[in-house]
Amino acid sequence: MNAPRDSLPDTGSETYLFASSNGSHITWLTDALGALGSVVVMTPDGKSIDERIALLGPVAVFIDFSADQSTAAIQLHQRLKRDWPTLPVLGAGVSAEPAAMLCALRAGVDDFVDMAAPSADAVTTLRTLLERRDSLQGGTRGTTLALLGARAGLGVTTLATSLALTLNDQLAQTPVRPVGRPVRHGVALLDLGLPARDGLLYLDTQSGFSFVDGVRNLRRLDQTLLHTALAHHTSGVAVLPLPASLAQVREISHADSVALIKRLGDFFDFQIADLGGFSTMDFVAQTVREARQSWVVCDQSIGGIVSTANMLKELRARSVDTERLSLVVNKFDSHVGLSAKDIAERLELPLRHVLPARSAQLLSAASRGEMLVRTARSDPYAQAVGGLTRSLRQEYMSATGQPPAKDPRWVALMSQVTGLWKSSHEG
């Protein structure tokens, strides 16, 4: 096979970028993908990668997560997901170095290629990933909203179930979707908060199929299985809870759990992931990276604020960009001498919304097996949740879901780079 070229590919061939400094890995991937197209090699730090993507229009980017390149690999992956979110990114490494695969999966790559395996496996992995993306009609997915709560009692599950019901009702009233959107169905509540299965309890719903079951059946997940296996509230909201025995959670990996959340995005307009009180920070961090939006729920209590600050510190230690998070101040009482703005400033988060303290009304509805947002739509809490859901819907419906080639930034950069390339070759 020809050596990899850091230049324009042959006309008509597909191009793949590979960020690596390991010669044997470069040779392996170049040979493996030789029948599909050209591999253009980049330095691990991804220098000039924006120009490369704009000029070459690669089908996918591979990143070497070998130990000596892992730090640069993580940083490069974060850049790609921020600036080129629809471009497939695969990690690469060898099975003799399992830390490389673990590092890649923790970073949130779309898939992983073992360069100690037969080269045909790389082609299969790549094609499967691309076919999965093509089936989404342009790589679009439903919106995943992660609700984070540092401890139990902050009202995360009440908010999650209320959002799911209100969103579902609004979608049912105006089921029109943007042109080109894949057909999905409503809202799914991922009841992953602690105490376990409280979402099911609030919705007065039973489920024999858990999140762990979903992970175990990931490869056979389809619309039929979801319709028959998932619990559904009378409103139509699908609910996927933690198992009754939490010991089962230890039997699945964080990477597979996040893969399930990604896959469910193929079937639902919205996923509301209740992570209130969830103590496994590695999973929370990965879910935040996958979610389109993540809201941190906190109340006015000193304990809640301190716990939330500690949670944010742990997320930052796991390289989570907390600037992507926003704050929802729950159970707000204007008579307490601590404003929502003060809490946001202490936590260094932008303030997304404020929900009023309505504990008595919420408790009264729950004691009747009802949800306040459905039985008292004029209640201040229901009105506030309605405002949140409307903004979510508007953001979802206005999102273009277009690949980078249609992005104005891409077009401008493409014109600039193409002009520079032509000048250098015509001069």
Number of C-alpha atoms within 10 A of each C-alpha: 9 9 12 17 13 13 12 12 16 10 7 7 12 19 22 23 24 27 26 24 17 14 8 11 19 21 15 15 22 25 18 20 19 17 12 14 18 26 28 23 20 21 15 23 17 22 12 10 17 17 16 20 23 21 18 17 17 18 16 19 21 25 29 30 30 24 14 13 18 18 14 19 26 23 15 19 23 20 15 18 17 10 14 19 14 18 20 21 25 24 28 26 22 19 14 11 14 13 16 24 24 14 19 26 22 19 23 24 23 16 19 24 24 20 21 14 11 11 17 11 15 19 18 12 15 22 12 13 17 16 10 14 18 12 12 19 15 15 20 21 23 26 23 26 22 26 26 29 28 25 23 16 16 22 17 28 30 19 21 25 27 24 22 26 24 24 25 23 18 15 18 14 9 8 11 9 15 12 8 13 18 20 14 16 20 23 28 28 25 27 27 24 26 21 16 19 23 18 28 23 12 18 22 14 14 15 17 12 19 23 23 23 18 23 19 16 13 17 10 10 16 14 14 9 12 17 11 10 17 21 22 21 15 10 13 17 23 24 28 27 28 25 20 14 8 11 8 14 16 9 10 14 13 20 20 16 21 23 21 20 21 20 18 23 22 24 23 20 25 27 27 26 27 26 27 28 20 19 15 10 14 14 18 22 22 22 25 25 22 21 21 15 17 22 23 25 28 32 24 20 15 10 13 19 19 14 16 21 17 14 20 22 14 15 19 14 11 15 14 20 15 15 10 14 21 20 24 24 25 23 20 20 17 11 7 9 9 13 15 23 15 13 22 19 12 12 21 16 20 17 20 15 17 22 22 18 17 17 12 9 15 17 14 13 18 17 11 8 13 17 24 21 24 15 11 15 16 12 15 15 25 24 16 17 23 19 13 18 20 15 11 17 17 10 12 18 15 10 11 15 19 14 15 18 14 11 14 10 12 20 14 12 17 21 13 14 17 15 11 12 12 10 10 9 7 7 5
